[in-house]
């Protein structure tokens, strides 16, 4: 369970009263070491980043004297509107309680909903981290993407353990296995190898979500051959459990305290330091009726406050006073930054310490609760090499917001189009062409169509109104005429496959006769250069032979 992202909003309320601070009070000097100590106590590193960004933005755009005035206005808001603030805090708590009252009830046996009572130990402590390591080390490939002046690598994996994924070049990889939900990983790029023989060997940590389902950033805008990646997987190797029964209201075990258990409603208090993961963190919760059946969860809220509205108000007021007292005599924004950050994180830590109540309703009459907790976490470290699925190309696509650039393997621009583009889609194969594309326009009739020739390193505009896959190997190109008329092109080279112009097509899917192409009320069946019927499986069609069909 994760603590909520509490945003400390500073100095934003406007009022017109005068500060009541004590001018002669001697204040402690806030130092960087004090800030560091509060950061170390904080359970949410992401929230620290948000606080830091917010304060920097505020100070970058606000005069120091205005910062001081805002601190006074903020304090006076709390002093002048005490009753209103307390009532607002009370309303939120009462509304929360009312929401639960509406869904709290006694269930009949027929109404209860159960979950399968799985072996929780095997769910939480297993060898999934080893399966993950083995399949990753057996080979992972990536596609390289150039977008908005940045290069990234998108790994190509199956997101389950069921099948092997094969590519057009017959390379294959084993599937990606899930890690356990509570497992953590640290990723680090050890080396990036480029097509020209250069490499970047500066170790670079990357976000853990970058692999396998997101993109891995790389530094240079040129073709990457391979990437060496270090994995550190932190996995749970031992768990503990705590059980509360209905007759243990008020009992505390290992920092957890049962507060209520009646009908289908449950309320308990947790330690205030259970996140991030460490010994004592909750990994799973099970709810039972008096027959030992596992009840389904209906609705839960964690991190509810254990304070009264008055206590909450007094802490907010105290924090506002501290800001005003420390800010009024600062001489620089650097000093103001240190003060605001220290008090913000200190306040955040205080909030976390007071928001540790869990409220839950389940789909049945609850009689017992089991909490499964982390005891021990171990780490495995391994290294793997990711390989580019594609050989070095002459042309790469670089996507920008309002244009598309075509760059060579070294990142140099060779051609550009003042529009985003989309590659032609083939519904028969559920895939996109890597050579035919069209421009992004408001109206379909305004699209322009192009062909990329990798061998010649050219991008050519095509003189057609539209393009459509007839088969994976054959493109129907509509001519710019008043009457609908089409030419047939090679899906690989853009070359004409026949001199004939056609007006419509009909696939004879159920008869096995391939495609009927009509021209001036005559019908033809399409065969390739080897006089084999062209169908969905045909490859490398370089010429179309027409055989007239009588109908």
ZIKA-V612606 format. One record per helix or strand of 3 or more residues. SS is the DSSP state (alpha for helix, beta for strand). FROM is the first residue (numbers start at 0). TO is the last residue. If there is no record, write none. Layout:
BEGIN
SS | FROM | TO
SS | FROM | TO
END
This chain:
BEGIN
alpha | 31 | 40
alpha | 44 | 59
alpha | 63 | 79
alpha | 81 | 102
alpha | 119 | 123
alpha | 127 | 136
beta | 139 | 146
beta | 149 | 155
beta | 183 | 193
beta | 203 | 205
alpha | 207 | 209
beta | 214 | 217
beta | 223 | 244
beta | 255 | 261
beta | 264 | 268
beta | 281 | 287
beta | 296 | 304
alpha | 308 | 326
alpha | 332 | 353
beta | 354 | 361
beta | 367 | 387
beta | 395 | 398
beta | 403 | 406
beta | 412 | 416
beta | 420 | 425
beta | 430 | 438
alpha | 443 | 445
beta | 448 | 452
beta | 457 | 461
beta | 463 | 470
beta | 473 | 478
beta | 485 | 489
beta | 503 | 507
beta | 513 | 518
beta | 521 | 526
beta | 544 | 548
END
